[in-house]
Amino acid sequence: MAQTKSDPNYKVIAENRRARYDYAIEDDLECGIILEGSEVKSLRKGGANIAESYATVDDGELWLVNSYVAPYDQAKTFGHEERRRRKLLVKNKELSKLWQATARKGMTLVPLVMYFNHRGLAKMKIGIAKGKKNHDKRDTSAKRDWSRQKARLMKQGG
């Protein structure tokens, strides 16, 4: 289902733009996040960072590690830990696919974007990725530059 700009509940909270540069993303999947109340309030204000975080499969559960959710000032006594491990919710079939990708194929689970969906629930898009080497990054950059240059030339009519 494509999201429209007029949807009042859909809102991107945090995006990991560096992930597409550092990793070759082969597949992605949407999953839910278990959050505390003060974390949800903080995310609604936009205080999150997933740039240095990653996901891992431990004891048959999917966890988001090292993600930052800013403290919520109004929840002084019932606040949350800023960089705690947060459990991600996926179906068992998807979890086994993720476990196989990380354990057998040496892939990495990279968070791509954290957002509130059209129903107002916090979701995260996880990418199943393989790390790029420096020459791969240069190749990607060269291809992107060439496609831009090609489009510019075509636009000029040359």
ChimeraX commands (.cxc) that place a marker at each C-alpha (Angstrom):
marker #1 position 0.00,0.00,0.00 radius 0.5
marker #1 position 1.58,3.27,-1.09 radius 0.5
marker #1 position 1.58,6.06,1.47 radius 0.5
marker #1 position 0.23,9.43,0.48 radius 0.5
marker #1 position 1.34,12.82,1.77 radius 0.5
marker #1 position -2.16,13.51,3.10 radius 0.5
marker #1 position -2.04,10.60,5.58 radius 0.5
marker #1 position -1.78,12.33,8.99 radius 0.5
marker #1 position -0.37,9.31,10.85 radius 0.5
marker #1 position 2.45,8.32,8.47 radius 0.5
marker #1 position 5.69,9.97,9.60 radius 0.5
marker #1 position 9.34,9.04,9.09 radius 0.5
marker #1 position 11.13,9.23,12.44 radius 0.5
marker #1 position 14.71,8.32,11.55 radius 0.5
marker #1 position 16.43,7.25,8.35 radius 0.5
marker #1 position 19.78,5.51,7.89 radius 0.5
marker #1 position 20.97,7.07,4.62 radius 0.5
marker #1 position 24.51,5.80,5.07 radius 0.5
marker #1 position 23.31,2.17,4.96 radius 0.5
marker #1 position 22.77,2.18,1.18 radius 0.5
marker #1 position 26.29,3.57,0.73 radius 0.5
marker #1 position 28.06,1.13,3.08 radius 0.5
marker #1 position 26.02,-2.00,2.26 radius 0.5
marker #1 position 24.64,-3.78,-0.79 radius 0.5
marker #1 position 21.05,-4.32,0.34 radius 0.5
marker #1 position 19.58,-7.50,-1.12 radius 0.5
marker #1 position 16.19,-7.61,0.60 radius 0.5
marker #1 position 14.21,-5.64,3.15 radius 0.5
marker #1 position 11.43,-6.37,5.57 radius 0.5
marker #1 position 9.07,-4.43,7.81 radius 0.5
marker #1 position 8.89,-5.26,11.49 radius 0.5
marker #1 position 7.26,-3.84,14.62 radius 0.5
marker #1 position 9.13,-2.49,17.64 radius 0.5
marker #1 position 8.36,-3.02,21.33 radius 0.5
marker #1 position 8.63,0.41,22.96 radius 0.5
marker #1 position 7.92,1.98,26.34 radius 0.5
marker #1 position 5.48,4.88,26.63 radius 0.5
marker #1 position 8.12,7.57,27.05 radius 0.5
marker #1 position 9.95,6.21,23.98 radius 0.5
marker #1 position 6.83,6.58,21.83 radius 0.5
marker #1 position 6.34,10.17,23.05 radius 0.5
marker #1 position 9.98,10.96,22.28 radius 0.5
marker #1 position 9.71,9.41,18.80 radius 0.5
marker #1 position 6.61,11.50,18.06 radius 0.5
marker #1 position 8.76,14.57,18.78 radius 0.5
marker #1 position 11.37,13.16,16.36 radius 0.5
marker #1 position 14.23,12.32,18.72 radius 0.5
marker #1 position 15.83,9.17,17.32 radius 0.5
marker #1 position 18.98,7.99,15.56 radius 0.5
marker #1 position 19.50,4.59,13.93 radius 0.5
marker #1 position 22.72,5.38,12.05 radius 0.5
marker #1 position 25.04,3.32,14.30 radius 0.5
marker #1 position 22.55,0.57,15.11 radius 0.5
marker #1 position 22.13,-2.96,13.80 radius 0.5
marker #1 position 19.77,-5.90,14.27 radius 0.5
marker #1 position 20.69,-9.35,15.53 radius 0.5
marker #1 position 18.98,-12.69,16.11 radius 0.5
marker #1 position 19.50,-13.98,19.68 radius 0.5
marker #1 position 17.71,-17.01,21.22 radius 0.5
marker #1 position 15.05,-17.05,18.52 radius 0.5
marker #1 position 14.25,-13.34,18.88 radius 0.5
marker #1 position 15.14,-10.32,16.75 radius 0.5
marker #1 position 16.76,-7.39,18.59 radius 0.5
marker #1 position 17.67,-3.84,17.61 radius 0.5
marker #1 position 21.00,-2.94,19.20 radius 0.5
marker #1 position 22.53,0.52,19.82 radius 0.5
marker #1 position 19.65,2.63,18.53 radius 0.5
marker #1 position 19.21,6.00,20.20 radius 0.5
marker #1 position 15.86,7.33,21.41 radius 0.5
marker #1 position 16.14,10.75,23.05 radius 0.5
marker #1 position 14.93,11.05,26.65 radius 0.5
marker #1 position 11.44,12.46,27.08 radius 0.5
marker #1 position 11.63,15.39,29.51 radius 0.5
marker #1 position 8.08,15.10,30.90 radius 0.5
marker #1 position 8.68,11.44,31.94 radius 0.5
marker #1 position 11.27,12.11,34.62 radius 0.5
marker #1 position 10.58,9.24,37.01 radius 0.5
marker #1 position 9.27,6.81,34.40 radius 0.5
marker #1 position 11.80,7.57,31.68 radius 0.5
marker #1 position 13.60,5.08,29.48 radius 0.5
marker #1 position 17.17,4.01,28.85 radius 0.5
marker #1 position 18.42,5.81,25.72 radius 0.5
marker #1 position 20.45,3.02,24.08 radius 0.5
marker #1 position 18.76,-0.14,25.33 radius 0.5
marker #1 position 18.19,-3.25,23.22 radius 0.5
marker #1 position 14.72,-3.14,21.70 radius 0.5
marker #1 position 12.84,-6.23,20.59 radius 0.5
marker #1 position 11.64,-6.31,16.98 radius 0.5
marker #1 position 8.50,-8.22,16.01 radius 0.5
marker #1 position 8.52,-10.50,12.96 radius 0.5
marker #1 position 6.79,-13.74,12.00 radius 0.5
marker #1 position 8.64,-17.00,12.71 radius 0.5
marker #1 position 9.08,-17.74,9.01 radius 0.5
marker #1 position 10.74,-14.35,8.46 radius 0.5
marker #1 position 12.86,-14.79,11.60 radius 0.5
marker #1 position 14.23,-18.11,10.35 radius 0.5
marker #1 position 15.02,-16.49,6.99 radius 0.5
marker #1 position 16.91,-13.70,8.78 radius 0.5
marker #1 position 18.78,-16.19,10.96 radius 0.5
marker #1 position 19.85,-18.20,7.91 radius 0.5
marker #1 position 21.02,-15.08,6.11 radius 0.5
marker #1 position 23.16,-13.91,9.03 radius 0.5
marker #1 position 24.48,-17.26,10.25 radius 0.5
marker #1 position 25.07,-19.12,6.98 radius 0.5
marker #1 position 25.59,-16.45,4.34 radius 0.5
marker #1 position 27.42,-13.89,6.49 radius 0.5
marker #1 position 24.91,-11.11,5.86 radius 0.5
marker #1 position 24.19,-8.15,8.14 radius 0.5
marker #1 position 20.82,-6.86,9.34 radius 0.5
marker #1 position 20.83,-3.08,8.90 radius 0.5
marker #1 position 18.00,-0.77,9.99 radius 0.5
marker #1 position 17.02,1.42,7.03 radius 0.5
marker #1 position 14.15,3.57,8.29 radius 0.5
marker #1 position 12.03,3.94,11.45 radius 0.5
marker #1 position 8.53,5.37,10.96 radius 0.5
marker #1 position 4.94,5.50,12.17 radius 0.5
marker #1 position 2.67,3.68,9.73 radius 0.5
marker #1 position -0.80,4.79,8.59 radius 0.5
marker #1 position -2.33,3.32,11.80 radius 0.5
marker #1 position 0.12,5.25,13.99 radius 0.5
marker #1 position 2.20,2.20,14.99 radius 0.5
marker #1 position 6.00,2.41,15.20 radius 0.5
marker #1 position 7.62,0.25,12.51 radius 0.5
marker #1 position 11.13,-0.35,11.25 radius 0.5
marker #1 position 12.38,-1.42,7.85 radius 0.5
marker #1 position 15.35,-3.80,8.15 radius 0.5
marker #1 position 17.65,-4.52,5.22 radius 0.5
marker #1 position 19.41,-7.84,4.69 radius 0.5
marker #1 position 22.75,-6.59,3.43 radius 0.5
marker #1 position 26.31,-7.49,2.55 radius 0.5
marker #1 position 29.10,-5.03,3.34 radius 0.5
marker #1 position 30.65,-3.18,0.40 radius 0.5
marker #1 position 34.38,-2.90,-0.13 radius 0.5
marker #1 position 35.90,0.47,-1.04 radius 0.5
marker #1 position 36.14,-0.39,-4.74 radius 0.5
marker #1 position 32.45,-1.36,-4.75 radius 0.5
marker #1 position 31.57,2.05,-3.29 radius 0.5
marker #1 position 33.63,3.76,-5.99 radius 0.5
marker #1 position 31.92,1.68,-8.71 radius 0.5
marker #1 position 28.48,2.62,-7.37 radius 0.5
marker #1 position 29.47,6.28,-7.22 radius 0.5
marker #1 position 30.86,6.19,-10.78 radius 0.5
marker #1 position 27.68,4.54,-12.12 radius 0.5
marker #1 position 25.50,7.09,-10.36 radius 0.5
marker #1 position 27.59,9.99,-11.73 radius 0.5
marker #1 position 27.48,8.55,-15.25 radius 0.5
marker #1 position 23.70,8.10,-15.14 radius 0.5
marker #1 position 23.32,11.73,-13.98 radius 0.5
marker #1 position 25.62,12.93,-16.75 radius 0.5
marker #1 position 23.75,10.82,-19.31 radius 0.5
marker #1 position 20.41,12.26,-18.18 radius 0.5
marker #1 position 21.85,15.78,-18.40 radius 0.5
marker #1 position 23.11,15.14,-21.94 radius 0.5
marker #1 position 19.79,13.67,-23.04 radius 0.5
marker #1 position 17.94,16.65,-21.56 radius 0.5
marker #1 position 20.16,19.07,-23.48 radius 0.5
marker #1 position 19.41,17.14,-26.65 radius 0.5
marker #1 position 22.93,15.98,-27.29 radius 0.5
marker link #1:1,2 radius 0.2
marker link #1:2,3 radius 0.2
marker link #1:3,4 radius 0.2
marker link #1:4,5 radius 0.2
marker link #1:5,6 radius 0.2
marker link #1:6,7 radius 0.2
marker link #1:7,8 radius 0.2
marker link #1:8,9 radius 0.2
marker link #1:9,10 radius 0.2
marker link #1:10,11 radius 0.2
marker link #1:11,12 radius 0.2
marker link #1:12,13 radius 0.2
marker link #1:13,14 radius 0.2
marker link #1:14,15 radius 0.2
marker link #1:15,16 radius 0.2
marker link #1:16,17 radius 0.2
marker link #1:17,18 radius 0.2
marker link #1:18,19 radius 0.2
marker link #1:19,20 radius 0.2
marker link #1:20,21 radius 0.2
marker link #1:21,22 radius 0.2
marker link #1:22,23 radius 0.2
marker link #1:23,24 radius 0.2
marker link #1:24,25 radius 0.2
marker link #1:25,26 radius 0.2
marker link #1:26,27 radius 0.2
marker link #1:27,28 radius 0.2
marker link #1:28,29 radius 0.2
marker link #1:29,30 radius 0.2
marker link #1:30,31 radius 0.2
marker link #1:31,32 radius 0.2
marker link #1:32,33 radius 0.2
marker link #1:33,34 radius 0.2
marker link #1:34,35 radius 0.2
marker link #1:35,36 radius 0.2
marker link #1:36,37 radius 0.2
marker link #1:37,38 radius 0.2
marker link #1:38,39 radius 0.2
marker link #1:39,40 radius 0.2
marker link #1:40,41 radius 0.2
marker link #1:41,42 radius 0.2
marker link #1:42,43 radius 0.2
marker link #1:43,44 radius 0.2
marker link #1:44,45 radius 0.2
marker link #1:45,46 radius 0.2
marker link #1:46,47 radius 0.2
marker link #1:47,48 radius 0.2
marker link #1:48,49 radius 0.2
marker link #1:49,50 radius 0.2
marker link #1:50,51 radius 0.2
marker link #1:51,52 radius 0.2
marker link #1:52,53 radius 0.2
marker link #1:53,54 radius 0.2
marker link #1:54,55 radius 0.2
marker link #1:55,56 radius 0.2
marker link #1:56,57 radius 0.2
marker link #1:57,58 radius 0.2
marker link #1:58,59 radius 0.2
marker link #1:59,60 radius 0.2
marker link #1:60,61 radius 0.2
marker link #1:61,62 radius 0.2
marker link #1:62,63 radius 0.2
marker link #1:63,64 radius 0.2
marker link #1:64,65 radius 0.2
marker link #1:65,66 radius 0.2
marker link #1:66,67 radius 0.2
marker link #1:67,68 radius 0.2
marker link #1:68,69 radius 0.2
marker link #1:69,70 radius 0.2
marker link #1:70,71 radius 0.2
marker link #1:71,72 radius 0.2
marker link #1:72,73 radius 0.2
marker link #1:73,74 radius 0.2
marker link #1:74,75 radius 0.2
marker link #1:75,76 radius 0.2
marker link #1:76,77 radius 0.2
marker link #1:77,78 radius 0.2
marker link #1:78,79 radius 0.2
marker link #1:79,80 radius 0.2
marker link #1:80,81 radius 0.2
marker link #1:81,82 radius 0.2
marker link #1:82,83 radius 0.2
marker link #1:83,84 radius 0.2
marker link #1:84,85 radius 0.2
marker link #1:85,86 radius 0.2
marker link #1:86,87 radius 0.2
marker link #1:87,88 radius 0.2
marker link #1:88,89 radius 0.2
marker link #1:89,90 radius 0.2
marker link #1:90,91 radius 0.2
marker link #1:91,92 radius 0.2
marker link #1:92,93 radius 0.2
marker link #1:93,94 radius 0.2
marker link #1:94,95 radius 0.2
marker link #1:95,96 radius 0.2
marker link #1:96,97 radius 0.2
marker link #1:97,98 radius 0.2
marker link #1:98,99 radius 0.2
marker link #1:99,100 radius 0.2
marker link #1:100,101 radius 0.2
marker link #1:101,102 radius 0.2
marker link #1:102,103 radius 0.2
marker link #1:103,104 radius 0.2
marker link #1:104,105 radius 0.2
marker link #1:105,106 radius 0.2
marker link #1:106,107 radius 0.2
marker link #1:107,108 radius 0.2
marker link #1:108,109 radius 0.2
marker link #1:109,110 radius 0.2
marker link #1:110,111 radius 0.2
marker link #1:111,112 radius 0.2
marker link #1:112,113 radius 0.2
marker link #1:113,114 radius 0.2
marker link #1:114,115 radius 0.2
marker link #1:115,116 radius 0.2
marker link #1:116,117 radius 0.2
marker link #1:117,118 radius 0.2
marker link #1:118,119 radius 0.2
marker link #1:119,120 radius 0.2
marker link #1:120,121 radius 0.2
marker link #1:121,122 radius 0.2
marker link #1:122,123 radius 0.2
marker link #1:123,124 radius 0.2
marker link #1:124,125 radius 0.2
marker link #1:125,126 radius 0.2
marker link #1:126,127 radius 0.2
marker link #1:127,128 radius 0.2
marker link #1:128,129 radius 0.2
marker link #1:129,130 radius 0.2
marker link #1:130,131 radius 0.2
marker link #1:131,132 radius 0.2
marker link #1:132,133 radius 0.2
marker link #1:133,134 radius 0.2
marker link #1:134,135 radius 0.2
marker link #1:135,136 radius 0.2
marker link #1:136,137 radius 0.2
marker link #1:137,138 radius 0.2
marker link #1:138,139 radius 0.2
marker link #1:139,140 radius 0.2
marker link #1:140,141 radius 0.2
marker link #1:141,142 radius 0.2
marker link #1:142,143 radius 0.2
marker link #1:143,144 radius 0.2
marker link #1:144,145 radius 0.2
marker link #1:145,146 radius 0.2
marker link #1:146,147 radius 0.2
marker link #1:147,148 radius 0.2
marker link #1:148,149 radius 0.2
marker link #1:149,150 radius 0.2
marker link #1:150,151 radius 0.2
marker link #1:151,152 radius 0.2
marker link #1:152,153 radius 0.2
marker link #1:153,154 radius 0.2
marker link #1:154,155 radius 0.2
marker link #1:155,156 radius 0.2
marker link #1:156,157 radius 0.2
marker link #1:157,158 radius 0.2
view
